[in-house]
């Protein structure tokens, strides 16, 4: 019994590094295959990439399975001394269930996975034969049918086609890792969506600027006398923009030198109105240019003045006699 334990421990010590080396080789092979998948995607050979990526998926599953078997081998190596105690307790009808459960789970996993492992590991078959000898043929038959085998081991050895979601996820990760634009239709849709979003943002900015210009109030200058912060009418705003200067307050005279934006042309002399004039709101009158020169004034006469009457023939004769004197 002790010789079997020594052989088992020595074989487990050989099995553990072999499983590690197999994981490294399969991982390196998977990396090489991923580069090839990236080249296929860049060449738009999507169908070929979808078929060949299944090999990468199976390789990754095998690596994960060998990692689990490595952990179980380490467990058996650490608890190899408890195998003799377990055999003795089984004969006596006694036993530590926790210790037996841990050993039996590890042994069942190795017995079930050894003949189904896609990777050829010679030491794994030797350990399986030793475990069958130690645990019995009945235990081996149940373990071969999956009884007492962890689900994580059974699921990784199940023969089935990878799900389409898993294949799609692998291809997307490979394309992103190696900088390949795939899927192309997805990238195109994303680019179009980004352009649409950018145009909407620009339109929103323009609408916001116009709305702000409309909402800004036009304030009058303090020099206009309307008071700070007083609103300005459109007419006043237009005159200020044309640099005509602010309008004086209502009821106050215009500053000297200021020209009124409104001009009044007096009507011409007619037979029925030889001395035409236009009355102004301030009390004066505007006369025609000819009469302005004769009167010597500025063309504006006050109410009640004599400058606006027409001289008669007698008046002209009297003036002529006065000039002779």
Secondary structure, DSSP 8 states (H G I E B T S, - for coil): -HHHHHHHHHHHHHHHHHHHHHHHHHHHHHHHHHHHHHHHHHTT-HHHHHHHHHHHHHHHHHHHHHHHHHHHHHHHHHTTTHHHHHHHHHHHT---HHHHHHHHHHHHHHHHHHTT-SS--HHHHHHHHHHHHHH-HHHHHHHHTTTT--HHHHHHT------HHHHHHHHHHHHHHTT---SHHHHHHHHHHHHHHHHHHHHHHHHHHHHHHHHS--B--GGGTS-TT-B--HHHHHHHHTT------TTS---TT---S---------SS-TT-EEE-TTS-EEE-HHHHHHHTS-SEE-TT-STTS---HHHHHHHHHHHH-
